[in-house]
Amino acid sequence: MKQSVSPILIKAVIPSNNGAAIFLKESKKTFVIYVDKDNGEAMQMALEGEVHERPLTHQLIHNMVKGMGAEVERVVINDLERSTYYARIILSMKNEVARKIVELDARPSDAIVLAVLCGKPLYASQTVIDKAEDMNEIYEKIINLKSEF
């Protein structure tokens, strides 16, 4: 059975004591995925279009996918269980004969950075949208506090 999905956008990457909070916006809800410091920095670099002089892990994966003639199609945050988010990276590869679609299990933090690097869309399943806590009010409070300083 296919899950219905909705497009999501990265609203903000906000550093925290233990890493970063990635605020993701769906049409009706904002939810947050907490990531470690390295993934938070990689996310910020990808969003700002910064390129490290040597490829970091996410850039290496991006280069490998391209080098094999494959393409990231999209990333889906597909499940939320016991405060842990799950994601799928959907890749495609085609030749003269056929087109092959592959879905890979991934940590959302890695999958989101890869989608940003590839300029590909992000989606959340209806399951995630239903289970995730709406953090829009918290997000607004953080933004208001930041603007006061």
C-alpha positions in Angstrom: 0.0 0.0 0.0 1.4 3.4 -1.0 1.5 6.1 1.6 0.3 9.6 0.7 3.0 12.2 1.1 3.0 16.0 1.3 5.8 18.3 0.3 7.9 19.8 3.1 10.4 22.7 3.2 13.3 23.4 5.5 12.1 26.4 7.5 15.2 26.8 9.6 18.3 25.1 11.0 18.8 26.4 14.6 21.9 25.4 16.5 21.4 23.9 20.0 23.6 22.7 22.8 23.8 19.2 21.4 23.5 19.8 17.7 20.8 21.5 15.7 17.1 21.5 15.3 15.8 21.2 11.7 12.4 22.8 11.5 10.4 21.3 8.6 7.2 23.0 7.3 4.3 21.1 5.9 1.2 23.0 4.7 -0.5 22.6 8.1 2.2 21.8 10.5 5.8 22.6 11.4 7.8 19.7 13.0 11.4 19.4 14.1 14.1 16.8 13.7 17.1 17.0 16.0 20.5 16.2 14.5 24.0 16.1 15.8 26.4 19.0 15.4 28.1 17.7 12.3 24.9 17.1 10.4 23.6 20.5 11.5 26.7 22.1 10.1 26.5 20.1 6.9 22.9 21.1 6.5 23.7 24.8 7.0 26.6 24.5 4.5 24.3 22.8 1.9 21.6 25.4 2.3 24.0 28.2 1.9 25.7 26.6 -1.1 29.1 26.5 0.7 31.5 24.0 -0.7 34.3 22.6 1.4 37.7 22.5 -0.3 37.7 18.7 0.1 34.5 16.7 -0.1 32.7 16.0 3.1 30.7 12.8 3.6 27.4 14.1 2.1 29.3 15.6 -0.9 31.1 12.3 -1.4 27.8 10.4 -1.5 26.4 13.0 -3.9 29.4 12.6 -6.1 29.2 8.8 -6.0 25.5 8.7 -7.0 26.3 11.0 -9.9 29.4 9.1 -10.9 27.4 5.9 -11.1 24.9 7.5 -13.4 22.1 7.5 -10.8 20.1 10.5 -9.6 18.4 11.3 -6.4 14.7 11.7 -7.2 13.3 12.7 -3.8 13.6 12.1 -0.1 10.6 11.0 2.0 10.5 11.2 5.8 8.3 8.1 6.0 7.9 7.1 9.7 8.1 8.3 13.3 8.4 5.7 16.1 9.3 6.5 19.7 10.7 9.9 18.8 12.9 8.5 16.0 12.3 9.7 12.4 12.9 7.4 9.4 13.6 8.4 5.9 13.9 6.9 2.4 16.1 8.2 -0.4 14.5 7.4 -3.8 17.2 7.0 -6.5 16.7 6.4 -10.2 19.1 5.1 -12.9 18.3 4.6 -16.5 19.9 3.3 -19.6 18.8 2.5 -23.2 16.7 -0.4 -22.1 15.1 0.5 -18.8 14.7 2.8 -15.8 15.4 1.4 -12.3 14.1 2.9 -9.1 15.8 2.1 -5.8 14.7 3.1 -2.3 17.3 3.3 0.4 16.7 3.5 4.1 18.5 6.5 5.6 18.7 8.7 8.6 16.6 11.8 7.9 19.6 14.1 8.7 21.7 12.5 6.0 18.8 12.2 3.5 17.8 15.8 3.9 21.4 17.1 3.4 21.7 14.9 0.3 18.4 16.2 -1.1 19.5 19.8 -0.5 22.9 19.1 -2.3 21.0 17.6 -5.2 18.3 20.2 -5.4 15.6 17.6 -4.9 12.3 17.8 -3.1 11.5 16.7 0.4 8.3 15.0 1.4 6.7 13.7 4.6 4.3 10.8 4.8 0.8 11.3 6.2 1.9 9.0 9.1 4.7 11.4 10.0 2.4 14.4 9.7 -0.2 12.8 11.9 2.3 11.7 14.6 4.7 14.7 14.7 4.1 17.4 17.2 3.3 20.8 15.7 6.2 23.0 16.7 5.2 26.2 14.9 4.5 28.1 18.1 7.9 27.1 19.5 9.5 28.1 16.2 7.9 31.5 16.3 9.0 32.0 19.9 12.6 31.2 19.0 12.6 33.5 16.0 11.1 36.3 18.1 13.8 35.8 20.8 16.6 35.8 18.2 15.2 39.1 16.7 15.4 40.8 20.1 19.2 40.2 20.2 
